[in-house]
Amino acid sequence: MTFLARPAVAQQELVWVQIEAQPTLADAQASIRNYAARLQDVNGFSLGGGWYAVALGPYTRDDAGRVLFVLRNEGAIPRDSYIAFASAFQQQFYPVGASTGSAAAVPPEPTQPDQATSEPSTAADPQPVALPDESPAEARRSEAQLSREERMELQVMLKWAGYYNAGIDGAFGSGTRRSMAEWQRANGHEPTGILTTMQRAELLKQYNSVLDGLGLRRVRDDRAGIDMLLPTAVVKHDSYQAPFAHFSPTGDIPAQVVLISQEGDAATLAGLYEIMQTLEIVPENGPRERKDTAFTLIGEDARMVSYTEAALENGQIKGFTLVWPAGDEERRLRLLSEMRGSFQPLAGVLEASAGLGEDQRIDLVSGLEVRKPRLSRSGFYADQSGTVVTVAEAVQSCGRITLDQGTEAQVAAIDASTGLAILRPTSAVAPIGSARFASAVPRLNSDVAVSGYPYEGVLGAPTLTFGQLAEFRGLDGESDRWRLDLVGRAGDAGGPVLDQAGAVLGVLLPATQGSRKLPQGVSFIADTDAVLAALESAGVAATRGGTGGLLAPEDLTKIGQQMTVLVSCWE
C-alpha cells in the first residue's frame, strides 16, 4: 500500500492509531494477522482487564492524523478507529520481541497438553493474561486525547445504553459523568465517572452488537461511482438497471439496498423524487423533504420501512435506498446511520444504457415494482362538480380511493340493493365531460357501448366495448337490471353504458354477483332509473337527454372518454 507516514523517532511523543480492541489474546492475534497482510506498522498491546488492542504506529501526532484520515476513507480500518497515546497501552505482544520501551512482551497463553486420542488434538481456549486496568488518572489522560467527535460518539453510545438523556455536545459535564458512573456500576466496574480505554472499548462492543450478523463491509461500486458500507451478509448485488444498482436479499431478512447514480440537473432530481414515490419499495406513509439539490423519502407500512436520500452535485445525482422489515427499528436505525456516515460518491455515474436488455414490464421502473392499487374499476362523472358513479365492489375495504390515480375521493353513498356507489373528490376537479342520462327506454336489440378500463388502467385511457341490449330484467327477474350481449372485463365494471346518441343507459355491473359468475358474453347493468335514484339519495341532481341524433363511433368514443374515470382502491 502507499506509504502514509514515517514511524515516530524516539525523542518525539509516541502516538498510535488504535483500530480494534479484542476480548482475548487469540482474537487479537487473529485480527493482527489479517491487518498485517494489508497494512504497515501493525502492533498489539494489552489494555488490561483481559482486553487487547490492535494499533498502527508509532507516529508523530500529525502523521497519525493523516494515517487515520486516509485509512478510514479507504475503508481499510474501522470508522471508530482513533488516536491513542502510549499511556493507554500496557505490555506489547506483537511484533514478537518488540517493545514500546515501557513493557516487555506478553508471555504466551498456556494451553492444555494433548490428550491420548485418535482424533487430532485441539488446544484449550487461551486464557487472557490478567492485567490491571488504567487508574483514574491514566483514564483521564487517555480521555483528554479524544476529539470532540469521539466524545460525542461516546455520549451517543451512553444514550443508546440508557444511561444518558441530555444533548450530544461532546462536553463531559456532571450529567455525562453521572451516566458513565452508572454504566460502570451496571457492568461491574468501579463507578469513577471516567471511562478507561478498556471500558470505552467494552461500551463500543455493546453498542455495535446490534449489527452482529449483518456483515457490514465497505463496498466500492466503480460502475455506479459509490463507495459505502453495506450489510453484505443480508444483501448481495443483483443487477444494474439505470439509474439503479440493485442489491437483493440473500436470506430470511427481506432487506433491499438500491444505489442511485445518474447524470442530471435539478429537473432530473425533481423527476426522480416523483418517480421514487410511485415505487412499491417506498410506502406512501412517511415524511418527505425536497430541496433544490437533495431530497429524502421515508415510507413505512406494516411490512417495511424505506429510507431514500439523493443529492445533486456537479451534474451527478447519487444516493441510495435502504428497505428494512418493520418492527426492527433499533437495528435499522443503527445500520442506516452507518450507511449514511460512510456514503462516499466517486467519479462517474451508471451509464444510461445499463439494464436495457433486462425485464421491461410496464409495471416496472428500472427493475423496481411500481406501487399498484388493490384493484381498479371504472366510473364516470355524473355532474360538473366531480361526483362519480361506480360499483360498490370498487370501494369496499379500501384504505384510500383515487380517481385516475391522482385525486383522492370519499364514499358519499352506497346503494346495497343495486350495488352502486357514489363518490366525491376531496379536492376540486373540473371534468371535461359529464353524463347525460337517457330520457326514454331504448329498443331491444339496439346497439350499446360500455366505456371503461378493461385492464384496470394498464392501457392508460378508457376504451369502448360494443354490444346489444338483450333483455329488460335481471337473472331473478329484477326490473332495474338489464341484460346485455356484451363481453366486458373486470375493469369495465362501473363504467357508463351508452346508447347510440351518447346518453347513459346505466352502469355496467360486475360479472361475478354473489356466488354466481356470468357466462362469457353476458353482462348486466343497473338501469337509468336505479342510477338516478342512487344519485338523488346522495343529493345529486342529474341531467337527462342525449345529444340528439346517432353518433359516429369516434364521436361516441370521445364522449365516453371525457366522462369515464379510473377508480382505484388502495390498501
C-alpha positions as semicolon CSV with decimal commas, in nm:
position;residue;x (nm);y (nm);z (nm)
1;M;0,000;0,000;0,000
2;T;0,103;0,366;-0,023
3;F;0,345;0,471;0,247
4;L;0,141;0,708;0,462
5;A;0,371;0,816;0,744
6;R;0,716;0,769;0,891
7;P;0,747;0,588;1,225
8;A;0,799;0,844;1,501
9;V;1,154;0,888;1,631
10;A;1,229;0,809;1,992
11;Q;1,259;1,171;2,105
12;Q;0,904;1,252;1,994
13;E;0,581;1,168;2,176
14;L;0,461;0,823;2,074
15;V;0,108;0,813;1,939
16;W;-0,080;0,529;1,780
17;V;-0,390;0,467;1,570
18;Q;-0,595;0,218;1,768
19;I;-0,816;0,023;1,530
20;E;-0,958;-0,259;1,740
21;A;-0,992;-0,395;2,092
22;Q;-1,041;-0,771;2,132
23;P;-1,152;-0,963;2,445
24;T;-0,889;-1,240;2,414
25;L;-0,529;-1,262;2,305
26;A;-0,620;-1,526;2,045
27;D;-0,879;-1,296;1,889
28;A;-0,631;-1,009;1,884
29;Q;-0,360;-1,223;1,723
30;A;-0,601;-1,342;1,453
31;S;-0,704;-0,987;1,382
32;I;-0,341;-0,873;1,367
33;R;-0,258;-1,140;1,109
34;N;-0,540;-1,006;0,892
35;Y;-0,431;-0,643;0,920
36;A;-0,059;-0,718;0,885
37;A;-0,122;-0,875;0,546
38;R;-0,256;-0,539;0,420
39;L;-0,107;-0,263;0,636
40;Q;0,227;-0,146;0,768
41;D;0,322;-0,075;1,129
42;V;0,076;-0,317;1,292
43;N;0,120;-0,365;1,667
44;G;-0,054;-0,548;1,951
45;F;-0,082;-0,435;2,312
46;S;-0,256;-0,544;2,629
47;L;-0,509;-0,289;2,754
48;G;-0,563;-0,457;3,089
49;G;-0,871;-0,628;3,222
50;G;-0,837;-0,906;2,966
51;W;-0,859;-0,678;2,661
52;Y;-0,607;-0,640;2,380
53;A;-0,556;-0,357;2,132
54;V;-0,458;-0,369;1,765
55;A;-0,283;-0,044;1,675
56;L;-0,075;0,115;1,398
57;G;0,237;0,317;1,467
58;P;0,414;0,469;1,635
59;Y;0,373;0,802;1,451
60;T;0,409;1,170;1,516
61;R;0,079;1,335;1,607
62;D;0,043;1,491;1,260
63;D;0,131;1,171;1,077
64;A;-0,109;0,971;1,292
65;G;-0,388;1,210;1,196
66;R;-0,305;1,161;0,830
67;V;-0,297;0,782;0,863
68;L;-0,632;0,785;1,044
69;F;-0,796;1,007;0,781
70;V;-0,668;0,818;0,478
71;L;-0,726;0,464;0,604
72;R;-1,075;0,548;0,734
73;N;-1,172;0,689;0,395
74;E;-1,027;0,388;0,216
75;G;-1,229;0,158;0,441
76;A;-0,906;-0,016;0,542
77;I;-0,971;0,038;0,914
78;P;-1,297;0,074;1,112
79;R;-1,463;0,414;1,128
80;D;-1,438;0,415;1,507
81;S;-1,057;0,398;1,499
82;Y;-0,890;0,678;1,692
83;I;-0,556;0,823;1,801
84;A;-0,428;0,674;2,128
85;F;-0,128;0,764;2,342
86;A;0,131;0,524;2,477
87;S;-0,016;0,560;2,827
88;A;-0,325;0,375;2,706
89;F;-0,122;0,059;2,639
90;Q;0,048;-0,193;2,865
91;Q;0,253;-0,493;2,754
92;Q;0,326;-0,532;2,381
93;F;0,279;-0,877;2,232
94;Y;0,318;-0,804;1,859
95;P;0,554;-0,793;1,677
96;V;0,714;-1,067;1,882
97;G;1,007;-0,925;2,078
98;A;0,908;-0,565;2,013
99;S;0,861;-0,313;2,293
100;T;0,744;0,045;2,325
101;G;1,020;0,099;2,577
102;S;0,796;0,065;2,880
103;A;0,697;-0,302;2,894
104;A;0,813;-0,649;2,799
105;A;0,633;-0,873;2,558
106;V;0,322;-1,056;2,679
107;P;0,403;-1,419;2,758
108;P;0,222;-1,678;2,550
109;E;-0,105;-1,807;2,688
110;P;-0,093;-2,159;2,836
111;T;-0,259;-2,447;2,657
112;Q;-0,372;-2,788;2,780
113;P;-0,141;-3,080;2,689
114;D;-0,261;-3,302;2,408
115;Q;-0,478;-3,592;2,516
116;A;-0,410;-3,951;2,407
117;T;-0,673;-3,991;2,140
118;S;-0,704;-4,096;1,779
119;E;-0,860;-3,760;1,692
120;P;-0,646;-3,454;1,610
121;S;-0,555;-3,263;1,924
122;T;-0,712;-2,926;1,993
123;A;-0,564;-2,659;2,215
124;A;-0,779;-2,541;2,501
125;D;-0,926;-2,192;2,487
126;P;-0,645;-1,945;2,556
127;Q;-0,663;-1,770;2,889
128;P;-0,606;-1,393;2,877
129;V;-0,331;-1,251;3,092
130;A;-0,489;-1,073;3,390
131;L;-0,351;-0,720;3,387
132;P;-0,478;-0,419;3,581
133;D;-0,693;-0,159;3,407
134;E;-0,599;0,209;3,388
135;S;-0,603;0,413;3,705
136;P;-0,847;0,708;3,714
137;A;-0,555;0,944;3,644
138;E;-0,445;0,737;3,345
139;A;-0,804;0,713;3,224
140;R;-0,842;1,089;3,246
141;R;-0,522;1,140;3,045
142;S;-0,635;0,898;2,770
143;E;-0,981;1,055;2,768
144;A;-0,825;1,402;2,720
145;Q;-0,688;1,286;2,386
146;L;-1,035;1,217;2,244
147;S;-1,154;1,450;1,971
148;R;-1,486;1,633;2,007
149;E;-1,640;1,393;1,755
150;E;-1,519;1,094;1,956
151;R;-1,656;1,246;2,278
152;M;-1,991;1,300;2,108
153;E;-1,988;0,940;1,985
154;L;-1,926;0,828;2,343
155;Q;-2,234;1,025;2,457
156;V;-2,435;0,864;2,176
157;M;-2,332;0,520;2,299
158;L;-2,421;0,604;2,659
159;K;-2,757;0,734;2,541
160;W;-2,817;0,415;2,344
161;A;-2,729;0,211;2,655
162;G;-2,993;0,404;2,851
163;Y;-2,765;0,598;3,088
164;Y;-2,756;0,941;2,924
165;N;-3,051;1,159;2,822
166;A;-2,907;1,506;2,760
167;G;-2,777;1,676;2,447
168;I;-2,497;1,532;2,235
169;D;-2,242;1,811;2,265
170;G;-1,909;1,643;2,341
171;A;-1,886;1,826;2,675
172;F;-1,832;1,588;2,968
173;G;-2,025;1,770;3,240
174;S;-2,185;1,631;3,553
175;G;-2,463;1,461;3,357
176;T;-2,219;1,275;3,133
177;R;-2,000;1,182;3,431
178;R;-2,303;1,051;3,618
179;S;-2,408;0,839;3,319
180;M;-2,054;0,698;3,292
181;A;-2,057;0,602;3,658
182;E;-2,398;0,436;3,621
183;W;-2,274;0,237;3,322
184;Q;-1,960;0,136;3,513
185;R;-2,163;0,022;3,814
186;A;-2,402;-0,179;3,593
187;N;-2,110;-0,351;3,420
188;G;-1,912;-0,443;3,731
189;H;-1,657;-0,162;3,724
190;E;-1,563;0,091;3,989
191;P;-1,801;0,388;3,933
192;T;-1,535;0,659;3,890
193;G;-1,727;0,854;3,623
194;I;-1,421;0,834;3,394
195;L;-1,421;0,552;3,140
196;T;-1,089;0,380;3,085
197;T;-0,971;0,283;2,738
198;M;-1,079;-0,073;2,801
199;Q;-1,420;0,037;2,926
200;R;-1,472;0,256;2,621
201;A;-1,392;-0,046;2,405
202;E;-1,638;-0,256;2,604
203;L;-1,913;0,005;2,563
204;L;-1,838;0,024;2,190
205;K;-1,864;-0,353;2,161
206;Q;-2,203;-0,344;2,333
207;Y;-2,313;-0,060;2,106
208;N;-2,212;-0,246;1,792
209;S;-2,357;-0,581;1,899
210;V;-2,687;-0,494;1,731
211;L;-2,503;-0,502;1,397
212;D;-2,366;-0,852;1,455
213;G;-2,453;-1,088;1,173
214;L;-2,514;-0,815;0,913
215;G;-2,168;-0,844;0,762
216;L;-2,122;-0,468;0,750
217;R;-1,847;-0,415;0,492
218;R;-1,735;-0,129;0,273
219;V;-1,841;-0,190;-0,089
220;R;-1,687;0,009;-0,371
221;D;-1,901;0,014;-0,686
222;D;-1,693;0,186;-0,952
223;R;-1,960;0,144;-1,217
224;A;-2,215;0,336;-1,008
225;G;-1,948;0,563;-0,861
226;I;-2,042;0,496;-0,498
227;D;-1,841;0,367;-0,202
228;M;-2,023;0,288;0,125
229;L;-2,085;0,035;0,400
230;L;-2,342;-0,232;0,312
231;P;-2,485;-0,526;0,510
232;T;-2,316;-0,787;0,290
233;A;-2,448;-1,082;0,492
234;V;-2,803;-0,970;0,421
235;V;-2,795;-0,837;0,063
236;K;-2,585;-0,902;-0,245
237;H;-2,551;-0,730;-0,580
238;D;-2,818;-0,844;-0,821
239;S;-2,822;-0,623;-1,130
240;Y;-2,778;-0,280;-1,284
241;Q;-3,081;-0,108;-1,433
242;A;-3,013;0,260;-1,478
243;P;-3,024;0,467;-1,268
244;F;-3,015;0,190;-1,006
245;A;-2,774;-0,075;-0,883
246;H;-2,983;-0,343;-0,713
247;F;-2,879;-0,538;-0,403
248;S;-3,131;-0,812;-0,325
249;P;-3,191;-1,015;-0,006
250;T;-2,986;-1,330;0,046
251;G;-3,169;-1,493;0,336
252;D;-3,452;-1,461;0,583
253;I;-3,430;-1,082;0,627
254;P;-3,638;-0,919;0,349
255;A;-3,396;-0,628;0,312
256;Q;-3,305;-0,443;-0,004
257;V;-3,050;-0,177;-0,100
258;V;-3,065;0,033;-0,415
259;L;-2,778;0,260;-0,517
260;I;-2,885;0,565;-0,721
261;S;-2,646;0,700;-0,984
262;Q;-2,719;0,915;-1,289
263;E;-2,628;1,234;-1,469
264;G;-2,877;1,518;-1,436
265;D;-2,979;1,859;-1,315
266;A;-3,239;2,000;-1,075
267;A;-3,521;1,894;-1,308
268;T;-3,385;1,538;-1,323
269;L;-3,365;1,528;-0,944
270;A;-3,724;1,653;-0,915
271;G;-3,838;1,385;-1,159
272;L;-3,655;1,115;-0,965
273;Y;-3,823;1,240;-0,646
274;E;-4,166;1,192;-0,804
275;I;-4,083;0,855;-0,961
276;M;-3,948;0,710;-0,635
277;Q;-4,281;0,779;-0,466
278;T;-4,463;0,557;-0,716
279;L;-4,250;0,252;-0,631
280;E;-4,357;-0,041;-0,419
281;I;-4,042;-0,011;-0,206
282;V;-4,142;0,341;-0,094
283;P;-4,470;0,311;0,103
284;E;-4,692;0,619;0,086
285;N;-4,697;0,699;0,459
286;G;-4,395;0,880;0,597
287;P;-4,217;1,217;0,590
288;R;-4,069;1,362;0,274
289;E;-3,830;1,652;0,228
290;R;-3,726;1,800;-0,104
291;K;-3,476;2,080;-0,162
292;D;-3,325;2,221;-0,481
293;T;-3,026;1,986;-0,472
294;A;-3,133;1,698;-0,245
295;F;-3,428;1,502;-0,115
296;T;-3,512;1,238;0,143
297;L;-3,806;0,998;0,142
298;I;-3,920;0,782;0,431
299;G;-4,201;0,537;0,368
300;E;-4,347;0,292;0,617
301;D;-4,628;0,043;0,638
302;A;-4,699;-0,278;0,828
303;R;-4,438;-0,470;0,626
304;M;-4,143;-0,237;0,571
305;V;-3,966;0,089;0,643
306;S;-3,791;0,252;0,348
307;Y;-3,535;0,534;0,356
308;T;-3,414;0,711;0,041
309;E;-3,175;1,001;0,005
310;A;-3,027;1,152;-0,311
311;A;-2,827;1,465;-0,385
312;L;-2,721;1,657;-0,695
313;E;-2,360;1,771;-0,717
314;N;-2,158;1,873;-1,025
315;G;-2,415;1,732;-1,263
316;Q;-2,431;1,393;-1,093
317;I;-2,714;1,252;-0,881
318;K;-2,602;0,999;-0,622
319;G;-2,789;0,836;-0,335
320;F;-2,932;0,513;-0,200
321;T;-3,244;0,341;-0,068
322;L;-3,249;0,104;0,229
323;V;-3,556;-0,116;0,268
324;W;-3,583;-0,297;0,602
325;P;-3,857;-0,507;0,766
326;A;-4,089;-0,316;1,001
327;G;-4,053;-0,378;1,375
328;D;-3,671;-0,395;1,377
329;E;-3,614;-0,025;1,443
330;E;-3,302;-0,036;1,662
331;R;-3,106;-0,238;1,413
332;R;-3,244;-0,047;1,114
333;L;-3,155;0,293;1,261
334;R;-2,804;0,182;1,357
335;L;-2,744;0,030;1,015
336;L;-2,883;0,339;0,843
337;S;-2,655;0,562;1,049
338;E;-2,351;0,358;0,945
339;M;-2,454;0,360;0,579
340;R;-2,521;0,733;0,572
341;G;-2,198;0,816;0,752
342;S;-1,991;0,602;0,516
343;F;-2,152;0,717;0,189
344;Q;-1,888;0,848;-0,049
345;P;-1,959;0,948;-0,411
346;L;-1,684;0,859;-0,658
347;A;-1,616;0,981;-1,009
348;G;-1,857;0,865;-1,278
349;V;-2,220;0,757;-1,295
350;L;-2,404;0,445;-1,406
351;E;-2,444;0,452;-1,784
352;A;-2,796;0,525;-1,905
353;S;-2,800;0,205;-2,112
354;A;-2,739;-0,021;-1,812
355;G;-3,003;-0,293;-1,794
356;L;-3,177;-0,221;-2,122
357;G;-3,184;-0,591;-2,200
358;E;-3,347;-0,676;-1,866
359;D;-3,716;-0,720;-1,780
360;Q;-3,902;-0,410;-1,903
361;R;-4,258;-0,484;-1,792
362;I;-4,494;-0,189;-1,784
363;D;-4,530;-0,221;-1,406
364;L;-4,153;-0,193;-1,352
365;V;-3,933;0,116;-1,332
366;S;-3,567;0,022;-1,379
367;G;-3,631;-0,318;-1,223
368;L;-3,844;-0,191;-0,933
369;E;-4,211;-0,267;-0,891
370;V;-4,447;0,028;-0,931
371;R;-4,692;0,061;-0,643
372;K;-5,026;-0,078;-0,755
373;P;-5,377;-0,046;-0,615
374;R;-5,553;-0,348;-0,472
375;L;-5,797;-0,327;-0,760
376;S;-5,925;-0,073;-1,011
377;R;-6,266;-0,035;-1,173
378;S;-6,437;0,218;-1,394
379;G;-6,664;0,506;-1,301
380;F;-6,799;0,823;-1,461
381;Y;-6,867;1,184;-1,374
382;A;-7,237;1,240;-1,305
383;D;-7,208;1,622;-1,285
384;Q;-6,963;1,905;-1,340
385;S;-6,869;1,920;-0,969
386;G;-6,693;1,582;-1,000
387;T;-6,946;1,343;-0,842
388;V;-6,861;0,991;-0,960
389;V;-7,084;0,688;-1,006
390;T;-6,920;0,346;-0,982
391;V;-6,989;-0,001;-0,839
392;A;-6,967;-0,082;-0,468
393;E;-6,711;-0,352;-0,547
394;A;-6,461;-0,077;-0,639
395;V;-6,461;0,086;-0,294
396;Q;-6,500;-0,196;-0,044
397;S;-6,232;-0,232;0,228
398;C;-6,012;0,041;0,081
399;G;-5,750;0,232;0,277
400;R;-5,798;0,513;0,030
401;I;-5,968;0,573;-0,305
402;T;-5,832;0,767;-0,601
403;L;-5,972;0,893;-0,929
404;D;-5,733;0,850;-1,221
405;Q;-5,466;0,757;-0,958
406;G;-5,424;1,121;-0,862
407;T;-5,731;1,272;-0,699
408;E;-5,840;1,142;-0,360
409;A;-6,209;1,059;-0,324
410;Q;-6,450;0,962;-0,048
411;V;-6,764;0,748;-0,049
412;A;-7,076;0,966;-0,035
413;A;-7,329;0,681;-0,053
414;I;-7,360;0,310;-0,128
415;D;-7,682;0,157;-0,258
416;A;-7,670;-0,205;-0,142
417;S;-7,976;-0,307;-0,346
418;T;-7,825;-0,204;-0,680
419;G;-7,456;-0,243;-0,594
420;L;-7,379;0,120;-0,683
421;A;-7,151;0,366;-0,504
422;I;-7,143;0,747;-0,522
423;L;-6,804;0,917;-0,470
424;R;-6,700;1,276;-0,417
425;P;-6,345;1,406;-0,475
426;T;-6,174;1,559;-0,173
427;S;-6,036;1,844;-0,386
428;A;-6,186;2,048;-0,667
429;V;-6,196;1,885;-1,011
430;A;-6,316;2,013;-1,347
431;P;-6,437;1,720;-1,560
432;I;-6,408;1,762;-1,936
433;G;-6,746;1,593;-1,969
434;S;-7,022;1,450;-1,753
435;A;-7,316;1,217;-1,804
436;R;-7,645;1,295;-1,970
437;F;-7,894;1,023;-1,882
438;A;-8,134;0,877;-2,138
439;S;-8,487;1,013;-2,112
440;A;-8,655;0,722;-2,293
441;V;-8,634;0,344;-2,280
442;P;-8,428;0,211;-2,574
443;R;-8,538;-0,060;-2,814
444;L;-8,446;-0,423;-2,752
445;N;-8,151;-0,541;-2,961
446;S;-8,033;-0,182;-3,009
447;D;-7,659;-0,119;-3,012
448;V;-7,495;-0,008;-2,688
449;A;-7,135;0,051;-2,572
450;V;-6,964;0,049;-2,234
451;S;-6,684;0,298;-2,172
452;G;-6,430;0,163;-1,924
453;Y;-6,084;0,048;-1,826
454;P;-6,100;-0,323;-1,911
455;Y;-5,740;-0,385;-1,798
456;E;-5,768;-0,175;-1,480
457;G;-5,571;0,121;-1,614
458;V;-5,287;-0,058;-1,792
459;L;-5,388;0,096;-2,127
460;G;-5,388;0,447;-1,979
461;A;-5,719;0,560;-2,132
462;P;-6,076;0,429;-2,139
463;T;-6,191;0,223;-2,435
464;L;-6,535;0,139;-2,574
465;T;-6,667;-0,218;-2,593
466;F;-6,976;-0,263;-2,811
467;G;-7,272;-0,495;-2,764
468;Q;-7,652;-0,511;-2,775
469;L;-7,940;-0,466;-2,532
470;A;-8,085;-0,818;-2,489
471;E;-8,347;-0,804;-2,211
472;F;-8,513;-0,564;-1,964
473;R;-8,471;-0,774;-1,650
474;G;-8,212;-0,944;-1,430
475;L;-8,143;-1,311;-1,368
476;D;-8,403;-1,319;-1,093
477;G;-8,649;-1,100;-1,281
478;E;-8,528;-0,766;-1,137
479;S;-8,687;-0,478;-1,326
480;D;-8,400;-0,237;-1,258
481;R;-8,140;-0,457;-1,427
482;W;-8,099;-0,506;-1,799
483;R;-7,914;-0,783;-1,975
484;L;-7,664;-0,710;-2,246
485;D;-7,498;-0,927;-2,507
486;L;-7,156;-0,776;-2,442
487;V;-6,815;-0,911;-2,349
488;G;-6,693;-0,697;-2,060
489;R;-6,387;-0,741;-1,841
490;A;-6,343;-0,692;-1,465
491;G;-6,209;-0,337;-1,506
492;D;-6,512;-0,230;-1,712
493;A;-6,744;-0,269;-1,411
494;G;-6,871;0,072;-1,301
495;G;-6,837;0,221;-1,648
496;P;-7,125;0,406;-1,820
497;V;-7,329;0,215;-2,078
498;L;-7,416;0,448;-2,368
499;D;-7,681;0,438;-2,636
500;Q;-7,604;0,539;-2,994
501;A;-7,674;0,905;-2,914
502;G;-7,425;0,915;-2,625
503;A;-7,685;0,911;-2,346
504;V;-7,616;0,699;-2,037
505;L;-7,846;0,397;-2,010
506;G;-7,697;0,264;-1,688
507;V;-7,387;0,130;-1,511
508;L;-7,214;-0,197;-1,602
509;L;-7,225;-0,436;-1,304
510;P;-6,951;-0,688;-1,209
511;A;-6,954;-1,024;-1,388
512;T;-6,945;-1,203;-1,053
513;Q;-7,254;-1,138;-0,844
514;G;-7,250;-1,313;-0,508
515;S;-7,159;-1,674;-0,573
516;R;-7,266;-1,659;-0,937
517;K;-7,034;-1,583;-1,226
518;L;-7,196;-1,480;-1,552
519;P;-7,120;-1,679;-1,867
520;Q;-6,895;-1,527;-2,133
521;G;-7,076;-1,260;-2,339
522;V;-7,346;-1,194;-2,078
523;S;-7,344;-0,867;-1,881
524;F;-7,592;-0,677;-1,669
525;I;-7,639;-0,309;-1,598
526;A;-7,817;-0,112;-1,328
527;D;-8,061;0,087;-1,544
528;T;-8,110;0,461;-1,570
529;D;-8,380;0,484;-1,300
530;A;-8,163;0,290;-1,049
531;V;-7,866;0,518;-1,111
532;L;-8,075;0,835;-1,083
533;A;-8,231;0,711;-0,758
534;A;-7,883;0,645;-0,610
535;L;-7,770;0,993;-0,713
536;E;-8,081;1,157;-0,570
537;S;-8,027;0,982;-0,234
538;A;-7,679;1,137;-0,228
539;G;-7,819;1,483;-0,304
540;V;-7,703;1,497;-0,667
541;A;-7,926;1,634;-0,942
542;A;-7,855;1,457;-1,272
543;T;-7,911;1,574;-1,627
544;R;-8,128;1,384;-1,875
545;G;-8,113;1,387;-2,254
546;G;-7,870;1,274;-2,522
547;T;-7,701;1,468;-2,799
548;G;-7,983;1,426;-3,049
549;G;-7,905;1,205;-3,345
550;L;-7,697;0,891;-3,383
551;L;-7,326;0,940;-3,342
552;A;-7,033;0,800;-3,534
553;P;-6,819;0,553;-3,335
554;E;-6,534;0,803;-3,300
555;D;-6,771;1,068;-3,158
556;L;-6,924;0,816;-2,920
557;T;-6,575;0,719;-2,808
558;K;-6,489;1,084;-2,738
559;I;-6,800;1,131;-2,522
560;G;-6,722;0,815;-2,327
561;Q;-6,358;0,910;-2,268
562;Q;-6,450;1,259;-2,144
563;M;-6,677;1,129;-1,866
564;T;-6,511;0,797;-1,772
565;V;-6,269;0,785;-1,480
566;L;-6,046;0,514;-1,332
567;V;-6,148;0,435;-0,972
568;S;-5,867;0,272;-0,771
569;C;-5,884;0,106;-0,432
570;W;-5,557;0,112;-0,231
571;E;-5,457;-0,077;0,081
